[in-house]
């Protein structure tokens, strides 16, 4: 990953500990999560329907979709509860200058490039 490919999604203080936020960058919605100071970025849209993961409930390292109540493991994007069966895309996070940065072209699904 080249530093020149990184884009800033949000400031660290915009995402309180134990919560997620939906952040729009150039027409794409990302779900940014803060778990005890460790930040994760997933695709915002649930793989089962139109739910927003950034608006979901965060509990025990998982996010519950606000549409059908399926769940995903925040650290890996893997589904953990039905009706969700497909993983969500995620991005490697770089913390720099008090902000969350990603390479939007370098999405992963369950740790595998796609």
Biopython code that builds the backbone (N, CA, C, O; Angstrom):
import numpy as np
from Bio.PDB.StructureBuilder import StructureBuilder

atoms = [
    (1, "UNK", "N", (0.848, -1.169, 0.000)),
    (1, "UNK", "CA", (0.000, 0.000, 0.000)),
    (1, "UNK", "C", (0.894, 1.232, 0.000)),
    (1, "UNK", "O", (1.795, 1.366, 0.828)),
    (2, "UNK", "N", (0.632, 2.113, -0.927)),
    (2, "UNK", "CA", (1.394, 3.350, -1.023)),
    (2, "UNK", "C", (0.702, 4.443, -0.217)),
    (2, "UNK", "O", (-0.523, 4.561, -0.247)),
    (3, "UNK", "N", (1.475, 5.229, 0.492)),
    (3, "UNK", "CA", (0.913, 6.330, 1.280)),
    (3, "UNK", "C", (0.133, 7.280, 0.385)),
    (3, "UNK", "O", (-0.844, 7.881, 0.832)),
    (4, "UNK", "N", (0.545, 7.427, -0.867)),
    (4, "UNK", "CA", (-0.149, 8.345, -1.773)),
    (4, "UNK", "C", (-1.540, 7.845, -2.151)),
    (4, "UNK", "O", (-2.360, 8.626, -2.634)),
    (5, "UNK", "N", (-1.824, 6.552, -1.939)),
    (5, "UNK", "CA", (-3.145, 5.999, -2.244)),
    (5, "UNK", "C", (-4.126, 6.180, -1.092)),
    (5, "UNK", "O", (-5.323, 5.954, -1.264)),
    (6, "UNK", "N", (-3.640, 6.583, 0.078)),
    (6, "UNK", "CA", (-4.492, 6.699, 1.254)),
    (6, "UNK", "C", (-5.359, 7.949, 1.200)),
    (6, "UNK", "O", (-4.935, 9.006, 0.734)),
    (7, "UNK", "N", (-6.603, 7.795, 1.696)),
    (7, "UNK", "CA", (-7.513, 8.930, 1.822)),
    (7, "UNK", "C", (-7.994, 8.990, 3.270)),
    (7, "UNK", "O", (-8.142, 7.963, 3.933)),
    (8, "UNK", "N", (-8.230, 10.188, 3.738)),
    (8, "UNK", "CA", (-8.718, 10.376, 5.102)),
    (8, "UNK", "C", (-10.231, 10.225, 5.115)),
    (8, "UNK", "O", (-10.942, 10.918, 4.387)),
    (9, "UNK", "N", (-10.719, 9.306, 5.955)),
    (9, "UNK", "CA", (-12.167, 9.134, 6.088)),
    (9, "UNK", "C", (-12.754, 10.034, 7.163)),
    (9, "UNK", "O", (-13.791, 10.663, 6.955)),
    (10, "UNK", "N", (-12.088, 10.096, 8.320)),
    (10, "UNK", "CA", (-12.628, 10.894, 9.419)),
    (10, "UNK", "C", (-11.554, 11.102, 10.472)),
    (10, "UNK", "O", (-10.510, 10.449, 10.443)),
    (11, "UNK", "N", (-11.808, 11.998, 11.385)),
    (11, "UNK", "CA", (-10.941, 12.217, 12.540)),
    (11, "UNK", "C", (-11.248, 11.139, 13.582)),
    (11, "UNK", "O", (-12.376, 10.650, 13.657)),
    (12, "UNK", "N", (-10.257, 10.774, 14.374)),
    (12, "UNK", "CA", (-10.449, 9.745, 15.398)),
    (12, "UNK", "C", (-11.558, 10.117, 16.377)),
    (12, "UNK", "O", (-12.329, 9.254, 16.797)),
    (13, "UNK", "N", (-11.641, 11.376, 16.738)),
    (13, "UNK", "CA", (-12.634, 11.798, 17.734)),
    (13, "UNK", "C", (-14.059, 11.842, 17.197)),
    (13, "UNK", "O", (-14.986, 12.136, 17.952)),
    (14, "UNK", "N", (-14.258, 11.557, 15.914)),
    (14, "UNK", "CA", (-15.605, 11.515, 15.344)),
    (14, "UNK", "C", (-16.307, 10.182, 15.613)),
    (14, "UNK", "O", (-17.519, 10.066, 15.433)),
    (15, "UNK", "N", (-15.536, 9.172, 16.047)),
    (15, "UNK", "CA", (-16.103, 7.843, 16.297)),
    (15, "UNK", "C", (-15.816, 7.463, 17.744)),
    (15, "UNK", "O", (-14.712, 7.022, 18.061)),
    (16, "UNK", "N", (-16.807, 7.629, 18.629)),
    (16, "UNK", "CA", (-16.599, 7.304, 20.046)),
    (16, "UNK", "C", (-16.307, 5.820, 20.258)),
    (16, "UNK", "O", (-16.717, 4.976, 19.462)),
    (17, "UNK", "N", (-15.598, 5.516, 21.336)),
    (17, "UNK", "CA", (-15.275, 4.129, 21.682)),
    (17, "UNK", "C", (-16.547, 3.298, 21.779)),
    (17, "UNK", "O", (-17.531, 3.719, 22.388)),
    (18, "UNK", "N", (-16.518, 2.110, 21.171)),
    (18, "UNK", "CA", (-17.649, 1.192, 21.231)),
    (18, "UNK", "C", (-18.768, 1.520, 20.270)),
    (18, "UNK", "O", (-19.875, 0.999, 20.404)),
    (19, "UNK", "N", (-18.494, 2.383, 19.296)),
    (19, "UNK", "CA", (-19.531, 2.788, 18.345)),
    (19, "UNK", "C", (-19.016, 2.747, 16.919)),
    (19, "UNK", "O", (-17.822, 2.587, 16.667)),
    (20, "UNK", "N", (-19.944, 2.895, 16.003)),
    (20, "UNK", "CA", (-19.626, 3.001, 14.592)),
    (20, "UNK", "C", (-20.246, 4.256, 14.017)),
    (20, "UNK", "O", (-21.146, 4.845, 14.614)),
    (21, "UNK", "N", (-19.765, 4.657, 12.868)),
    (21, "UNK", "CA", (-20.292, 5.813, 12.152)),
    (21, "UNK", "C", (-20.250, 5.515, 10.660)),
    (21, "UNK", "O", (-19.337, 4.848, 10.172)),
    (22, "UNK", "N", (-21.243, 6.014, 9.949)),
    (22, "UNK", "CA", (-21.224, 5.929, 8.498)),
    (22, "UNK", "C", (-20.514, 7.164, 7.979)),
    (22, "UNK", "O", (-20.873, 8.290, 8.323)),
    (23, "UNK", "N", (-19.505, 6.948, 7.148)),
    (23, "UNK", "CA", (-18.730, 8.041, 6.565)),
    (23, "UNK", "C", (-18.810, 7.901, 5.050)),
    (23, "UNK", "O", (-18.516, 6.838, 4.502)),
    (24, "UNK", "N", (-19.203, 8.963, 4.383)),
    (24, "UNK", "CA", (-19.287, 8.962, 2.926)),
    (24, "UNK", "C", (-18.018, 9.593, 2.355)),
    (24, "UNK", "O", (-17.614, 10.683, 2.759)),
    (25, "UNK", "N", (-17.404, 8.892, 1.417)),
    (25, "UNK", "CA", (-16.248, 9.430, 0.725)),
    (25, "UNK", "C", (-16.451, 9.217, -0.766)),
    (25, "UNK", "O", (-16.503, 8.082, -1.240)),
    (26, "UNK", "N", (-16.564, 10.305, -1.493)),
    (26, "UNK", "CA", (-16.735, 10.296, -2.942)),
    (26, "UNK", "C", (-17.804, 9.315, -3.395)),
    (26, "UNK", "O", (-17.591, 8.530, -4.319)),
    (27, "UNK", "N", (-18.958, 9.369, -2.732)),
    (27, "UNK", "CA", (-20.105, 8.570, -3.141)),
    (27, "UNK", "C", (-20.135, 7.143, -2.626)),
    (27, "UNK", "O", (-21.059, 6.398, -2.950)),
    (28, "UNK", "N", (-19.154, 6.744, -1.837)),
    (28, "UNK", "CA", (-19.140, 5.405, -1.245)),
    (28, "UNK", "C", (-19.289, 5.543, 0.267)),
    (28, "UNK", "O", (-18.620, 6.360, 0.901)),
    (29, "UNK", "N", (-20.179, 4.727, 0.828)),
    (29, "UNK", "CA", (-20.399, 4.752, 2.280)),
    (29, "UNK", "C", (-19.533, 3.689, 2.947)),
    (29, "UNK", "O", (-19.526, 2.528, 2.538)),
    (30, "UNK", "N", (-18.810, 4.102, 3.974)),
    (30, "UNK", "CA", (-17.959, 3.219, 4.777)),
    (30, "UNK", "C", (-18.475, 3.232, 6.209)),
    (30, "UNK", "O", (-18.966, 4.254, 6.688)),
    (31, "UNK", "N", (-18.364, 2.093, 6.891)),
    (31, "UNK", "CA", (-18.693, 2.010, 8.308)),
    (31, "UNK", "C", (-17.376, 1.991, 9.081)),
    (31, "UNK", "O", (-16.573, 1.069, 8.935)),
    (32, "UNK", "N", (-17.164, 3.012, 9.899)),
    (32, "UNK", "CA", (-15.930, 3.132, 10.683)),
    (32, "UNK", "C", (-16.263, 2.818, 12.138)),
    (32, "UNK", "O", (-17.192, 3.389, 12.708)),
    (33, "UNK", "N", (-15.497, 1.907, 12.732)),
    (33, "UNK", "CA", (-15.739, 1.473, 14.105)),
    (33, "UNK", "C", (-14.515, 1.731, 14.970)),
    (33, "UNK", "O", (-13.375, 1.641, 14.514)),
    (34, "UNK", "N", (-14.786, 2.060, 16.247)),
    (34, "UNK", "CA", (-13.758, 2.261, 17.253)),
    (34, "UNK", "C", (-14.003, 1.250, 18.362)),
    (34, "UNK", "O", (-14.983, 1.352, 19.100)),
    (35, "UNK", "N", (-13.103, 0.267, 18.477)),
    (35, "UNK", "CA", (-13.194, -0.720, 19.550)),
    (35, "UNK", "C", (-11.978, -0.552, 20.453)),
    (35, "UNK", "O", (-10.895, -1.064, 20.169)),
    (36, "UNK", "N", (-12.182, 0.172, 21.539)),
    (36, "UNK", "CA", (-11.126, 0.438, 22.526)),
    (36, "UNK", "C", (-9.884, 1.044, 21.882)),
    (36, "UNK", "O", (-8.759, 0.651, 22.194)),
    (37, "UNK", "N", (-10.093, 1.999, 20.986)),
    (37, "UNK", "CA", (-8.983, 2.698, 20.347)),
    (37, "UNK", "C", (-8.433, 2.017, 19.116)),
    (37, "UNK", "O", (-7.540, 2.559, 18.465)),
    (38, "UNK", "N", (-8.943, 0.837, 18.776)),
    (38, "UNK", "CA", (-8.565, 0.163, 17.532)),
    (38, "UNK", "C", (-9.672, 0.431, 16.524)),
    (38, "UNK", "O", (-10.850, 0.218, 16.810)),
    (39, "UNK", "N", (-9.286, 0.899, 15.347)),
    (39, "UNK", "CA", (-10.271, 1.314, 14.350)),
    (39, "UNK", "C", (-10.358, 0.304, 13.209)),
    (39, "UNK", "O", (-9.357, -0.274, 12.784)),
    (40, "UNK", "N", (-11.584, 0.112, 12.727)),
    (40, "UNK", "CA", (-11.876, -0.814, 11.645)),
    (40, "UNK", "C", (-12.782, -0.118, 10.645)),
    (40, "UNK", "O", (-13.601, 0.725, 11.013)),
    (41, "UNK", "N", (-12.628, -0.479, 9.370)),
    (41, "UNK", "CA", (-13.486, 0.075, 8.320)),
    (41, "UNK", "C", (-14.065, -1.083, 7.522)),
    (41, "UNK", "O", (-13.338, -1.917, 6.982)),
    (42, "UNK", "N", (-15.398, -1.114, 7.461)),
    (42, "UNK", "CA", (-16.140, -2.102, 6.690)),
    (42, "UNK", "C", (-17.001, -1.377, 5.666)),
    (42, "UNK", "O", (-17.235, -0.174, 5.781)),
    (43, "UNK", "N", (-17.475, -2.120, 4.655)),
    (43, "UNK", "CA", (-18.463, -1.516, 3.776)),
    (43, "UNK", "C", (-19.672, -1.211, 4.638)),
    (43, "UNK", "O", (-19.981, -1.963, 5.562)),
    (44, "UNK", "N", (-20.350, -0.133, 4.352)),
    (44, "UNK", "CA", (-21.477, 0.265, 5.194)),
    (44, "UNK", "C", (-22.707, -0.584, 4.933)),
    (44, "UNK", "O", (-23.449, -0.886, 5.868)),
    (45, "UNK", "N", (-22.944, -0.976, 3.695)),
    (45, "UNK", "CA", (-24.166, -1.711, 3.384)),
    (45, "UNK", "C", (-24.034, -3.189, 3.732)),
    (45, "UNK", "O", (-23.067, -3.851, 3.356)),
    (46, "UNK", "N", (-25.020, -3.682, 4.452)),
    (46, "UNK", "CA", (-25.111, -5.096, 4.795)),
    (46, "UNK", "C", (-25.164, -5.929, 3.517)),
    (46, "UNK", "O", (-25.715, -5.482, 2.511)),
    (47, "UNK", "N", (-24.600, -7.131, 3.546)),
    (47, "UNK", "CA", (-24.629, -8.007, 2.371)),
    (47, "UNK", "C", (-25.985, -8.688, 2.191)),
    (47, "UNK", "O", (-26.215, -9.332, 1.169)),
    (48, "UNK", "N", (-26.875, -8.557, 3.155)),
    (48, "UNK", "CA", (-28.187, -9.189, 3.057)),
    (48, "UNK", "C", (-29.267, -8.225, 2.568)),
    (48, "UNK", "O", (-30.257, -8.663, 1.982)),
    (49, "UNK", "N", (-29.098, -6.948, 2.792)),
    (49, "UNK", "CA", (-30.138, -5.991, 2.423)),
    (49, "UNK", "C", (-29.640, -4.570, 2.541)),
    (49, "UNK", "O", (-28.432, -4.339, 2.602)),
    (50, "UNK", "N", (-30.545, -3.618, 2.574)),
    (50, "UNK", "CA", (-30.154, -2.210, 2.541)),
    (50, "UNK", "C", (-29.729, -1.611, 3.883)),
    (50, "UNK", "O", (-29.618, -0.390, 3.990)),
    (51, "UNK", "N", (-29.494, -2.415, 4.888)),
    (51, "UNK", "CA", (-29.132, -1.891, 6.202)),
    (51, "UNK", "C", (-27.773, -1.223, 6.233)),
    (51, "UNK", "O", (-26.878, -1.572, 5.463)),
    (52, "UNK", "N", (-27.625, -0.253, 7.135)),
    (52, "UNK", "CA", (-26.372, 0.478, 7.332)),
    (52, "UNK", "C", (-25.652, -0.076, 8.550)),
    (52, "UNK", "O", (-26.170, -0.011, 9.665)),
    (53, "UNK", "N", (-24.450, -0.625, 8.341)),
    (53, "UNK", "CA", (-23.691, -1.163, 9.469)),
    (53, "UNK", "C", (-23.159, -0.059, 10.369)),
    (53, "UNK", "O", (-23.043, -0.252, 11.579)),
    (54, "UNK", "N", (-22.838, 1.087, 9.801)),
    (54, "UNK", "CA", (-22.359, 2.208, 10.603)),
    (54, "UNK", "C", (-23.404, 2.721, 11.575)),
    (54, "UNK", "O", (-23.070, 3.362, 12.572)),
    (55, "UNK", "N", (-24.673, 2.440, 11.288)),
    (55, "UNK", "CA", (-25.775, 2.846, 12.165)),
    (55, "UNK", "C", (-26.225, 1.702, 13.067)),
    (55, "UNK", "O", (-27.158, 1.863, 13.854)),
    (56, "UNK", "N", (-25.562, 0.538, 12.958)),
    (56, "UNK", "CA", (-25.954, -0.634, 13.729)),
    (56, "UNK", "C", (-25.485, -0.582, 15.174)),
    (56, "UNK", "O", (-24.723, 0.297, 15.577)),
    (57, "UNK", "N", (-25.961, -1.540, 15.930)),
    (57, "UNK", "CA", (-25.598, -1.656, 17.344)),
    (57, "UNK", "C", (-24.296, -2.445, 17.454)),
    (57, "UNK", "O", (-24.168, -3.522, 16.871)),
    (58, "UNK", "N", (-23.327, -1.910, 18.205)),
    (58, "UNK", "CA", (-22.030, -2.555, 18.409)),
    (58, "UNK", "C", (-22.029, -3.210, 19.786)),
    (58, "UNK", "O", (-22.304, -2.571, 20.801)),
    (59, "UNK", "N", (-21.708, -4.516, 19.790)),
    (59, "UNK", "CA", (-21.661, -5.251, 21.050)),
    (59, "UNK", "C", (-20.720, -6.446, 20.898)),
    (59, "UNK", "O", (-20.812, -7.200, 19.930)),
    (60, "UNK", "N", (-19.825, -6.608, 21.855)),
    (60, "UNK", "CA", (-18.898, -7.753, 21.889)),
    (60, "UNK", "C", (-18.127, -7.924, 20.581)),
    (60, "UNK", "O", (-17.959, -9.047, 20.106)),
    (61, "UNK", "N", (-17.659, -6.825, 20.000)),
    (61, "UNK", "CA", (-16.853, -6.891, 18.784)),
    (61, "UNK", "C", (-17.631, -7.188, 17.525)),
    (61, "UNK", "O", (-17.043, -7.471, 16.481)),
    (62, "UNK", "N", (-18.951, -7.126, 17.608)),
    (62, "UNK", "CA", (-19.811, -7.360, 16.450)),
    (62, "UNK", "C", (-20.723, -6.170, 16.233)),
    (62, "UNK", "O", (-20.990, -5.389, 17.147)),
    (63, "UNK", "N", (-21.201, -6.049, 14.987)),
    (63, "UNK", "CA", (-22.183, -5.018, 14.676)),
    (63, "UNK", "C", (-23.443, -5.709, 14.177)),
    (63, "UNK", "O", (-23.390, -6.624, 13.355)),
    (64, "UNK", "N", (-24.570, -5.252, 14.690)),
    (64, "UNK", "CA", (-25.862, -5.781, 14.268)),
    (64, "UNK", "C", (-26.470, -4.841, 13.241)),
    (64, "UNK", "O", (-26.640, -3.650, 13.499)),
    (65, "UNK", "N", (-26.796, -5.386, 12.074)),
    (65, "UNK", "CA", (-27.403, -4.605, 11.003)),
    (65, "UNK", "C", (-28.728, -4.027, 11.483)),
    (65, "UNK", "O", (-29.506, -4.706, 12.153)),
    (66, "UNK", "N", (-28.976, -2.776, 11.138)),
    (66, "UNK", "CA", (-30.200, -2.109, 11.581)),
    (66, "UNK", "C", (-31.427, -2.471, 10.730)),
    (66, "UNK", "O", (-32.512, -1.941, 10.967)),
    (67, "UNK", "N", (-31.270, -3.367, 9.738)),
    (67, "UNK", "CA", (-32.388, -3.706, 8.857)),
    (67, "UNK", "C", (-33.011, -5.057, 9.222)),
    (67, "UNK", "O", (-34.197, -5.114, 9.547)),
    (68, "UNK", "N", (-32.231, -6.147, 9.174)),
    (68, "UNK", "CA", (-32.753, -7.476, 9.480)),
    (68, "UNK", "C", (-32.102, -8.099, 10.706)),
    (68, "UNK", "O", (-32.358, -9.262, 11.016)),
    (69, "UNK", "N", (-31.274, -7.350, 11.399)),
    (69, "UNK", "CA", (-30.641, -7.791, 12.644)),
    (69, "UNK", "C", (-29.610, -8.901, 12.481)),
    (69, "UNK", "O", (-29.294, -9.592, 13.450)),
    (70, "UNK", "N", (-29.077, -9.086, 11.270)),
    (70, "UNK", "CA", (-27.932, -9.980, 11.097)),
    (70, "UNK", "C", (-26.719, -9.330, 11.753)),
    (70, "UNK", "O", (-26.735, -8.137, 12.054)),
    (71, "UNK", "N", (-25.675, -10.112, 11.974)),
    (71, "UNK", "CA", (-24.498, -9.587, 12.667)),
    (71, "UNK", "C", (-23.226, -9.928, 11.911)),
    (71, "UNK", "O", (-23.153, -10.917, 11.182)),
    (72, "UNK", "N", (-22.207, -9.063, 12.111)),
    (72, "UNK", "CA", (-20.890, -9.258, 11.504)),
    (72, "UNK", "C", (-19.814, -9.022, 12.553)),
    (72, "UNK", "O", (-19.954, -8.153, 13.414)),
    (73, "UNK", "N", (-18.739, -9.800, 12.478)),
    (73, "UNK", "CA", (-17.570, -9.580, 13.321)),
    (73, "UNK", "C", (-16.829, -8.373, 12.752)),
    (73, "UNK", "O", (-16.413, -8.401, 11.594)),
    (74, "UNK", "N", (-16.660, -7.332, 13.531)),
    (74, "UNK", "CA", (-16.075, -6.082, 13.055)),
    (74, "UNK", "C", (-14.625, -6.263, 12.615)),
    (74, "UNK", "O", (-14.212, -5.648, 11.632)),
    (75, "UNK", "N", (-13.856, -7.070, 13.294)),
    (75, "UNK", "CA", (-12.434, -7.226, 12.975)),
    (75, "UNK", "C", (-12.176, -7.985, 11.678)),
    (75, "UNK", "O", (-11.095, -7.870, 11.100)),
    (76, "UNK", "N", (-13.172, -8.773, 11.208)),
    (76, "UNK", "CA", (-12.944, -9.590, 10.009)),
    (76, "UNK", "C", (-13.974, -9.402, 8.911)),
    (76, "UNK", "O", (-13.724, -9.776, 7.766)),
    (77, "UNK", "N", (-15.124, -8.830, 9.234)),
    (77, "UNK", "CA", (-16.198, -8.691, 8.255)),
    (77, "UNK", "C", (-17.027, -9.944, 8.065)),
    (77, "UNK", "O", (-17.937, -9.964, 7.235)),
    (78, "UNK", "N", (-16.726, -10.999, 8.827)),
    (78, "UNK", "CA", (-17.441, -12.264, 8.678)),
    (78, "UNK", "C", (-18.836, -12.201, 9.307)),
    (78, "UNK", "O", (-19.009, -11.605, 10.370)),
    (79, "UNK", "N", (-19.839, -12.817, 8.651)),
    (79, "UNK", "CA", (-21.177, -12.863, 9.243)),
    (79, "UNK", "C", (-21.187, -13.795, 10.445)),
    (79, "UNK", "O", (-20.529, -14.836, 10.439)),
    (80, "UNK", "N", (-21.940, -13.417, 11.483)),
    (80, "UNK", "CA", (-22.001, -14.235, 12.690)),
    (80, "UNK", "C", (-23.433, -14.602, 13.068)),
    (80, "UNK", "O", (-23.635, -15.409, 13.975)),
    (81, "UNK", "N", (-24.432, -14.029, 12.394)),
    (81, "UNK", "CA", (-25.826, -14.351, 12.706)),
    (81, "UNK", "C", (-26.684, -14.164, 11.461)),
    (81, "UNK", "O", (-26.488, -13.219, 10.696)),
    (82, "UNK", "N", (-27.644, -15.082, 11.263)),
    (82, "UNK", "CA", (-28.533, -14.964, 10.114)),
    (82, "UNK", "C", (-29.424, -13.733, 10.252)),
    (82, "UNK", "O", (-29.658, -13.255, 11.361)),
    (83, "UNK", "N", (-29.909, -13.234, 9.154)),
    (83, "UNK", "CA", (-29.915, -13.833, 7.824)),
    (83, "UNK", "C", (-28.647, -13.568, 7.010)),
    (83, "UNK", "O", (-28.605, -13.925, 5.833)),
    (84, "UNK", "N", (-27.638, -12.968, 7.580)),
    (84, "UNK", "CA", (-26.417, -12.651, 6.838)),
    (84, "UNK", "C", (-25.555, -13.900, 6.687)),
    (84, "UNK", "O", (-25.284, -14.597, 7.664)),
    (85, "UNK", "N", (-25.123, -14.180, 5.445)),
    (85, "UNK", "CA", (-24.275, -15.339, 5.197)),
    (85, "UNK", "C", (-23.012, -14.967, 4.427)),
    (85, "UNK", "O", (-22.049, -15.733, 4.431)),
    (86, "UNK", "N", (-22.991, -13.821, 3.772)),
    (86, "UNK", "CA", (-21.817, -13.378, 3.014)),
    (86, "UNK", "C", (-21.061, -12.322, 3.812)),
    (86, "UNK", "O", (-21.685, -11.473, 4.449)),
    (87, "UNK", "N", (-19.730, -12.360, 3.790)),
    (87, "UNK", "CA", (-18.938, -11.352, 4.506)),
    (87, "UNK", "C", (-19.033, -9.991, 3.835)),
    (87, "UNK", "O", (-19.351, -9.886, 2.651)),
    (88, "UNK", "N", (-18.752, -8.955, 4.608)),
    (88, "UNK", "CA", (-18.680, -7.603, 4.056)),
    (88, "UNK", "C", (-17.228, -7.267, 3.751)),
    (88, "UNK", "O", (-16.313, -7.816, 4.364)),
    (89, "UNK", "N", (-17.026, -6.371, 2.809)),
    (89, "UNK", "CA", (-15.675, -5.912, 2.484)),
    (89, "UNK", "C", (-15.135, -5.083, 3.644)),
    (89, "UNK", "O", (-15.882, -4.447, 4.388)),
    (90, "UNK", "N", (-13.817, -5.113, 3.770)),
    (90, "UNK", "CA", (-13.156, -4.321, 4.809)),
    (90, "UNK", "C", (-11.885, -3.719, 4.231)),
    (90, "UNK", "O", (-11.423, -4.135, 3.169)),
    (91, "UNK", "N", (-11.327, -2.749, 4.922)),
    (91, "UNK", "CA", (-10.118, -2.071, 4.481)),
    (91, "UNK", "C", (-9.109, -2.036, 5.615)),
    (91, "UNK", "O", (-9.476, -1.917, 6.784)),
    (92, "UNK", "N", (-7.831, -2.141, 5.260)),
    (92, "UNK", "CA", (-6.756, -1.961, 6.223)),
    (92, "UNK", "C", (-6.742, -0.496, 6.639)),
    (92, "UNK", "O", (-6.817, 0.398, 5.796)),
    (93, "UNK", "N", (-6.649, -0.262, 7.921)),
    (93, "UNK", "CA", (-6.711, 1.094, 8.468)),
    (93, "UNK", "C", (-5.312, 1.577, 8.830)),
    (93, "UNK", "O", (-4.510, 0.839, 9.402)),
    (94, "UNK", "N", (-5.041, 2.824, 8.486)),
    (94, "UNK", "CA", (-3.838, 3.512, 8.930)),
    (94, "UNK", "C", (-4.289, 4.687, 9.779)),
    (94, "UNK", "O", (-5.142, 5.469, 9.359)),
    (95, "UNK", "N", (-3.720, 4.814, 10.977)),
    (95, "UNK", "CA", (-4.003, 5.966, 11.836)),
    (95, "UNK", "C", (-2.843, 6.932, 11.687)),
    (95, "UNK", "O", (-1.688, 6.581, 11.927)),
    (96, "UNK", "N", (-3.168, 8.162, 11.286)),
    (96, "UNK", "CA", (-2.130, 9.154, 11.053)),
    (96, "UNK", "C", (-2.713, 10.546, 11.276)),
    (96, "UNK", "O", (-3.825, 10.834, 10.833)),
    (97, "UNK", "N", (-1.978, 11.392, 11.950)),
    (97, "UNK", "CA", (-2.388, 12.782, 12.173)),
    (97, "UNK", "C", (-3.776, 12.875, 12.807)),
    (97, "UNK", "O", (-4.559, 13.764, 12.474)),
    (98, "UNK", "N", (-4.075, 11.945, 13.729)),
    (98, "UNK", "CA", (-5.357, 11.985, 14.439)),
    (98, "UNK", "C", (-6.551, 11.622, 13.579)),
    (98, "UNK", "O", (-7.676, 12.032, 13.867)),
    (99, "UNK", "N", (-6.311, 10.845, 12.512)),
    (99, "UNK", "CA", (-7.390, 10.511, 11.592)),
    (99, "UNK", "C", (-7.304, 9.056, 11.138)),
    (99, "UNK", "O", (-6.274, 8.399, 11.287)),
    (100, "UNK", "N", (-8.412, 8.571, 10.581)),
    (100, "UNK", "CA", (-8.518, 7.233, 9.999)),
    (100, "UNK", "C", (-8.307, 7.359, 8.493)),
    (100, "UNK", "O", (-8.995, 8.127, 7.821)),
    (101, "UNK", "N", (-7.346, 6.595, 7.975)),
    (101, "UNK", "CA", (-7.011, 6.613, 6.553)),
    (101, "UNK", "C", (-7.131, 5.202, 5.981)),
    (101, "UNK", "O", (-6.818, 4.225, 6.661)),
    (102, "UNK", "N", (-7.587, 5.095, 4.723)),
    (102, "UNK", "CA", (-7.631, 3.814, 4.014)),
    (102, "UNK", "C", (-7.237, 4.033, 2.560)),
    (102, "UNK", "O", (-7.207, 5.162, 2.071)),
    (103, "UNK", "N", (-6.939, 2.939, 1.884)),
    (103, "UNK", "CA", (-6.801, 2.943, 0.431)),
    (103, "UNK", "C", (-8.117, 2.396, -0.107)),
    (103, "UNK", "O", (-8.341, 1.189, -0.020)),
    (104, "UNK", "N", (-9.002, 3.233, -0.661)),
    (104, "UNK", "CA", (-10.319, 2.755, -1.084)),
    (104, "UNK", "C", (-10.270, 1.686, -2.177)),
    (104, "UNK", "O", (-11.242, 0.957, -2.375)),
    (105, "UNK", "N", (-9.145, 1.591, -2.885)),
    (105, "UNK", "CA", (-9.020, 0.598, -3.956)),
    (105, "UNK", "C", (-8.532, -0.755, -3.434)),
    (105, "UNK", "O", (-8.396, -1.695, -4.218)),
    (106, "UNK", "N", (-8.267, -0.876, -2.144)),
    (106, "UNK", "CA", (-7.663, -2.092, -1.599)),
    (106, "UNK", "C", (-8.624, -2.797, -0.630)),
    (106, "UNK", "O", (-8.262, -3.082, 0.512)),
    (107, "UNK", "N", (-9.825, -3.070, -1.084)),
    (107, "UNK", "CA", (-10.806, -3.772, -0.245)),
    (107, "UNK", "C", (-10.442, -5.231, -0.080)),
    (107, "UNK", "O", (-9.857, -5.841, -0.975)),
    (108, "UNK", "N", (-10.789, -5.787, 1.067)),
    (108, "UNK", "CA", (-10.577, -7.206, 1.382)),
    (108, "UNK", "C", (-11.916, -7.817, 1.780)),
    (108, "UNK", "O", (-12.792, -7.120, 2.291)),
    (109, "UNK", "N", (-12.074, -9.109, 1.548)),
    (109, "UNK", "CA", (-13.220, -9.840, 2.087)),
    (109, "UNK", "C", (-12.652, -10.997, 2.892)),
    (109, "UNK", "O", (-11.946, -11.853, 2.357)),
    (110, "UNK", "N", (-12.966, -11.016, 4.183)),
    (110, "UNK", "CA", (-12.433, -12.023, 5.101)),
    (110, "UNK", "C", (-10.930, -12.182, 4.955)),
    (110, "UNK", "O", (-10.403, -13.294, 4.999)),
    (111, "UNK", "N", (-10.234, -11.042, 4.777)),
    (111, "UNK", "CA", (-8.801, -11.044, 4.708)),
    (111, "UNK", "C", (-8.220, -11.422, 3.346)),
    (111, "UNK", "O", (-7.002, -11.542, 3.215)),
    (112, "UNK", "N", (-9.069, -11.613, 2.326)),
    (112, "UNK", "CA", (-8.600, -11.988, 0.992)),
    (112, "UNK", "C", (-8.919, -10.866, 0.021)),
    (112, "UNK", "O", (-10.051, -10.385, -0.016)),
    (113, "UNK", "N", (-7.937, -10.441, -0.767)),
    (113, "UNK", "CA", (-8.179, -9.392, -1.760)),
    (113, "UNK", "C", (-9.271, -9.828, -2.722)),
    (113, "UNK", "O", (-9.389, -11.005, -3.060)),
    (114, "UNK", "N", (-10.077, -8.847, -3.161)),
    (114, "UNK", "CA", (-11.026, -9.145, -4.230)),
    (114, "UNK", "C", (-10.997, -8.055, -5.265)),
    (114, "UNK", "O", (-11.729, -8.121, -6.252)),
]
sb = StructureBuilder()
sb.init_structure("model")
sb.init_model(0)
sb.init_chain("A")
sb.init_seg("    ")
for serial, (resi, resn, name, xyz) in enumerate(atoms, 1):
    if name == "N":
        sb.init_residue(resn, " ", resi, " ")
    sb.init_atom(name, np.array(xyz, "f"), 0.0, 1.0, " ", f" {name:<3s}", serial, name[0])
structure = sb.get_structure()
